[in-house]
């Protein structure tokens, strides 16, 4: 008789597996009383468990004559089957306990327009490999709106320009972007060497909508005021690519992050204007609310992002795919 014969499908469906464990302890201890002590049960409870198992299997498993204790052939088969079952259960518990806990869920990111960084692009590939079951929603909007919504705990995190960090928001500097003045190929100053800052003071401007006093790009406004620029703002946008498009079209001069337009300079779409040191540096931050109740997916994202970018210098973070292929 094999274990498969003894514990057929119909028996297995109704078998109480706790009775098998009790039976194994009886066999190991070679007595009802010893099993009762080890299991912290009464002798009566152990005897009843043995009887129920024998009734379910329809076989006598143990012969008892006074102090004599003999395991029947059926008992030997039941013992082997029970040992195999509990060996599989033990292995299952070990395998499951060693399995890496895989974060699942959804994260919601608010990001400023057109982040130029190979490190940032590669982060998302690395994050997806590490957490393939986390879903991502990413919304692009002006930095001022991102900061406001993050104060309201409306998203997992934000990536935005921010000059003054509001209370309750935690931050980590991601990029330090240096802004410089440019004109486009359709502008009268395009391609002219030896341009002085004085030559620019009457020129009209293309600007970001956030280029206003008190906003995230207000250093650009301060620069224009301090240098005495008198031209009007004739075009503006919240989006990096649209500001660049208007500059190339010749609407006026304007500021863009230097690292984001190197290919445009090399391919003759934009022209660098003075001052040589640029206009200002503005920090792009990762933002999250310190009091937010984070899900496992959100916790995984924030930790992975911070750990990942810490592995790169600021210069490496500012590099882009477009520059890498030149």
C-alpha positions as CSV (number, residue, x, y, z in Angstrom):
1,X,0.0,0.0,0.0
2,X,1.5,3.4,-1.0
3,X,0.8,6.8,0.6
4,X,-1.1,7.7,-2.6
5,X,-3.3,4.7,-2.1
6,X,-3.8,5.3,1.6
7,X,-4.6,9.0,1.2
8,X,-6.7,8.9,-2.0
9,X,-8.3,12.1,-3.5
10,X,-11.6,11.6,-1.7
11,X,-9.9,11.0,1.7
12,X,-7.6,14.0,1.1
13,X,-10.5,16.3,0.5
14,X,-11.9,15.7,4.0
15,X,-8.8,14.9,5.9
16,X,-7.9,17.1,8.9
17,X,-4.2,17.8,8.5
18,X,-3.8,18.6,12.2
19,X,-4.6,15.0,12.9
20,X,-1.6,14.0,10.8
21,X,0.7,16.3,12.8
22,X,-0.7,14.8,16.0
23,X,-0.1,11.3,14.7
24,X,3.5,12.1,13.8
25,X,4.2,13.3,17.3
26,X,2.7,10.1,18.7
27,X,5.0,8.1,16.6
28,X,8.0,10.3,17.5
29,X,7.3,10.1,21.2
30,X,6.2,6.4,21.1
31,X,3.4,7.1,23.5
32,X,0.1,9.0,23.9
33,X,1.2,10.6,27.1
34,X,4.5,11.8,25.6
35,X,2.7,13.3,22.6
36,X,0.2,15.0,24.9
37,X,3.1,16.6,26.9
38,X,4.8,17.8,23.7
39,X,1.6,19.2,22.2
40,X,0.4,20.7,25.5
41,X,-2.8,18.7,25.2
42,X,-4.6,16.2,27.4
43,X,-4.0,12.5,26.8
44,X,-7.7,12.2,26.1
45,X,-7.5,14.8,23.3
46,X,-4.5,13.0,21.7
47,X,-6.3,9.7,21.9
48,X,-9.4,11.2,20.3
49,X,-7.3,12.7,17.5
50,X,-5.7,9.4,16.8
51,X,-9.1,7.7,16.7
52,X,-10.5,10.3,14.3
53,X,-7.6,9.9,11.9
54,X,-8.0,6.1,12.0
55,X,-11.7,6.5,11.3
56,X,-11.0,8.8,8.3
57,X,-8.4,6.4,6.8
58,X,-10.4,3.3,7.7
59,X,-7.3,1.6,9.1
60,X,-5.8,0.8,12.4
61,X,-2.6,2.8,12.7
62,X,-1.3,1.8,16.2
63,X,-1.8,-1.4,18.2
64,X,-1.7,-0.8,22.0
65,X,-1.5,-3.6,24.5
66,X,-1.0,-2.3,28.0
67,X,2.4,-0.5,27.7
68,X,3.3,-2.1,24.3
69,X,3.2,0.3,21.3
70,X,3.2,-1.1,17.8
71,X,2.8,0.8,14.5
72,X,0.8,-1.2,12.0
73,X,1.7,-1.4,8.3
74,X,-1.0,1.2,7.6
75,X,0.5,3.3,10.3
76,X,3.9,3.1,8.7
77,X,2.4,4.2,5.3
78,X,0.5,7.1,7.0
79,X,3.7,8.1,8.8
80,X,5.6,8.2,5.5
81,X,2.8,10.2,3.8
82,X,2.6,12.7,6.7
83,X,6.4,13.2,6.8
84,X,6.4,13.9,3.0
85,X,3.5,16.3,3.4
86,X,5.0,18.3,6.3
87,X,8.4,18.3,4.5
88,X,6.7,20.0,1.5
89,X,5.0,22.4,3.8
90,X,8.3,23.3,5.6
91,X,10.0,23.8,2.2
92,X,7.1,26.0,1.1
93,X,7.3,28.2,4.2
94,X,11.1,28.6,3.7
95,X,10.7,29.4,0.0
96,X,8.0,31.9,0.6
97,X,9.8,33.6,3.4
98,X,12.9,34.1,1.2
99,X,10.9,35.5,-1.7
100,X,11.5,39.2,-2.2
101,X,8.4,41.3,-1.3
102,X,7.3,42.9,-4.6
103,X,5.8,46.3,-4.2
104,X,2.5,46.9,-6.1
105,X,0.2,49.8,-6.5
106,X,0.3,53.2,-8.2
107,X,2.3,56.4,-7.9
108,X,1.3,59.9,-9.1
109,X,4.0,62.3,-10.2
110,X,3.7,66.0,-11.0
111,X,6.7,67.2,-13.1
112,X,7.9,70.4,-14.6
113,X,8.1,70.5,-18.4
114,X,10.9,68.9,-20.3
115,X,13.4,67.5,-17.8
116,X,16.7,67.1,-19.8
117,X,18.8,64.4,-18.1
118,X,20.0,60.9,-19.2
119,X,20.2,60.0,-15.5
120,X,16.5,60.8,-15.1
121,X,15.6,58.7,-18.2
122,X,17.7,55.8,-17.0
123,X,16.2,56.0,-13.5
124,X,12.8,55.2,-14.9
125,X,14.1,52.2,-16.7
126,X,15.8,51.0,-13.6
127,X,12.7,51.7,-11.5
128,X,10.5,49.7,-13.8
129,X,12.9,46.7,-13.8
130,X,13.0,46.8,-10.0
131,X,9.2,47.3,-9.5
132,X,7.4,46.1,-12.7
133,X,4.0,46.0,-10.9
134,X,4.0,49.6,-9.9
135,X,1.8,51.8,-12.2
136,X,2.9,55.4,-12.9
137,X,0.8,58.4,-13.7
138,X,2.8,61.5,-14.6
139,X,1.3,64.9,-15.1
140,X,3.2,67.9,-16.5
141,X,2.4,71.3,-15.2
142,X,4.0,74.6,-14.1
143,X,6.2,74.5,-11.0
144,X,4.0,76.9,-9.0
145,X,1.1,74.6,-9.4
146,X,3.1,71.5,-8.5
147,X,4.2,73.2,-5.2
148,X,0.6,74.1,-4.4
149,X,-0.7,70.6,-5.1
150,X,2.1,69.0,-3.1
151,X,1.1,71.1,-0.1
152,X,-2.4,69.7,-0.5
153,X,-1.0,66.1,-0.7
154,X,-2.5,65.7,-4.1
155,X,0.3,63.4,-5.5
156,X,3.0,61.1,-4.4
157,X,5.8,63.6,-5.3
158,X,6.7,66.5,-7.5
159,X,9.7,67.5,-9.5
160,X,9.7,71.3,-9.8
161,X,11.6,74.6,-9.5
162,X,11.2,76.1,-6.1
163,X,13.1,79.0,-4.6
164,X,11.4,78.9,-1.1
165,X,10.4,75.6,0.3
166,X,7.0,75.7,1.9
167,X,6.4,74.3,5.3
168,X,5.5,70.6,5.5
169,X,7.3,69.9,2.2
170,X,10.5,67.9,2.1
171,X,12.9,68.3,-0.8
172,X,16.0,67.0,-2.4
173,X,17.9,68.9,-5.1
174,X,17.8,67.0,-8.3
175,X,19.3,69.4,-10.9
176,X,21.0,72.8,-10.7
177,X,20.1,74.4,-14.0
178,X,22.1,77.5,-15.2
179,X,20.0,79.8,-17.4
180,X,21.5,81.9,-20.1
181,X,20.2,84.3,-22.8
182,X,19.6,83.1,-26.4
183,X,18.1,84.3,-29.6
184,X,16.9,82.2,-32.5
185,X,18.0,81.9,-36.1
186,X,15.3,84.2,-37.3
187,X,16.4,87.0,-34.9
188,X,18.5,90.0,-36.1
189,X,21.2,89.2,-33.6
190,X,21.7,85.6,-34.6
191,X,25.2,84.7,-35.6
192,X,26.7,88.1,-34.7
193,X,30.0,88.0,-32.8
194,X,31.2,90.3,-30.1
195,X,27.7,91.3,-28.9
196,X,27.8,93.3,-25.7
197,X,25.1,93.2,-22.9
198,X,24.4,96.9,-23.8
199,X,23.3,95.8,-27.3
200,X,20.5,93.7,-25.8
201,X,18.9,96.2,-23.4
202,X,16.1,97.3,-25.9
203,X,15.3,93.8,-27.2
204,X,11.9,92.2,-26.6
205,X,11.6,89.1,-24.6
206,X,10.2,85.6,-24.8
207,X,9.7,84.3,-21.3
208,X,8.3,81.5,-19.1
209,X,5.0,82.2,-17.5
210,X,6.7,81.6,-14.1
211,X,9.2,84.4,-14.9
212,X,7.6,86.9,-12.5
213,X,8.5,88.3,-9.2
214,X,7.9,85.9,-6.4
215,X,7.6,82.9,-8.8
216,X,10.0,80.0,-9.4
217,X,11.9,81.8,-12.2
218,X,11.8,85.3,-10.7
219,X,15.7,85.5,-10.8
220,X,15.2,86.1,-14.6
221,X,13.0,89.0,-13.9
222,X,15.4,90.4,-11.3
223,X,18.3,90.0,-13.8
224,X,16.4,92.1,-16.4
225,X,15.5,94.8,-13.9
226,X,19.0,95.1,-12.5
227,X,20.6,95.2,-15.9
228,X,18.1,97.9,-17.2
229,X,16.4,95.9,-20.0
230,X,13.6,98.0,-21.4
231,X,12.1,95.6,-24.0
232,X,8.6,94.1,-23.7
233,X,7.6,90.5,-23.0
234,X,6.0,89.7,-26.4
235,X,5.5,86.0,-26.0
236,X,5.4,83.5,-23.1
237,X,4.6,79.9,-22.3
238,X,4.6,77.5,-19.4
239,X,6.4,74.9,-21.5
240,X,10.1,74.7,-22.2
241,X,9.7,73.6,-25.8
242,X,7.2,76.3,-26.7
243,X,9.5,79.0,-25.3
244,X,12.3,77.6,-27.4
245,X,10.0,77.4,-30.5
246,X,9.2,81.1,-30.1
247,X,12.8,82.1,-29.7
248,X,13.8,80.2,-32.8
249,X,10.9,81.9,-34.6
250,X,12.5,85.3,-33.8
251,X,9.9,86.8,-31.4
252,X,12.7,88.1,-29.1
253,X,15.5,87.0,-26.9
254,X,15.0,84.8,-23.8
255,X,16.4,82.5,-21.2
256,X,16.7,78.7,-21.3
257,X,18.6,76.1,-19.3
258,X,22.1,75.9,-20.9
259,X,22.3,72.1,-20.7
260,X,19.0,71.7,-22.5
261,X,19.9,73.5,-25.8
262,X,23.4,72.3,-26.6
263,X,22.2,70.4,-29.7
264,X,20.2,73.5,-30.8
265,X,23.3,75.6,-30.6
266,X,25.4,73.1,-32.5
267,X,22.8,72.7,-35.3
268,X,22.3,76.4,-35.7
269,X,18.8,77.0,-34.3
270,X,19.9,79.1,-31.3
271,X,22.6,81.6,-30.6
272,X,24.2,82.2,-27.2
273,X,24.1,85.8,-26.0
274,X,26.0,87.5,-23.2
275,X,26.7,87.6,-20.3
276,X,29.2,84.7,-20.6
277,X,28.6,83.5,-17.0
278,X,24.9,83.1,-17.7
279,X,21.9,84.8,-16.0
280,X,21.3,82.7,-12.9
281,X,21.2,79.1,-11.5
282,X,17.9,77.6,-10.4
283,X,17.4,74.3,-8.6
284,X,15.0,71.6,-9.6
285,X,13.8,69.7,-6.6
286,X,12.1,66.4,-5.8
287,X,9.3,67.3,-3.5
288,X,7.1,65.2,-1.1
289,X,4.9,66.0,1.9
290,X,6.4,65.1,5.2
291,X,3.1,64.1,6.7
292,X,1.7,62.1,3.9
293,X,0.7,58.5,4.6
294,X,2.7,56.7,1.9
295,X,1.7,53.4,0.3
296,X,4.4,50.8,-0.2
297,X,4.6,51.8,-3.9
298,X,5.1,55.4,-3.0
299,X,7.7,54.6,-0.4
300,X,9.6,52.4,-2.9
301,X,9.6,55.3,-5.5
302,X,10.9,57.9,-3.1
303,X,13.7,55.7,-1.8
304,X,14.7,54.4,-5.2
305,X,14.8,57.9,-6.7
306,X,16.9,59.4,-3.9
307,X,19.3,56.5,-3.8
308,X,19.6,56.4,-7.6
309,X,20.5,60.1,-8.2
310,X,22.9,60.0,-5.2
311,X,25.1,57.8,-7.4
312,X,25.7,60.6,-9.9
313,X,27.4,64.0,-9.8
314,X,25.4,67.1,-10.7
315,X,27.3,67.3,-14.0
316,X,26.4,63.7,-14.8
317,X,22.7,64.4,-14.0
318,X,22.7,67.3,-16.4
319,X,23.9,65.2,-19.4
320,X,21.3,64.3,-22.0
321,X,21.0,61.5,-24.6
322,X,21.2,64.1,-27.4
323,X,24.6,65.2,-26.2
324,X,25.8,61.7,-25.6
325,X,25.4,60.7,-29.3
326,X,27.4,63.7,-30.7
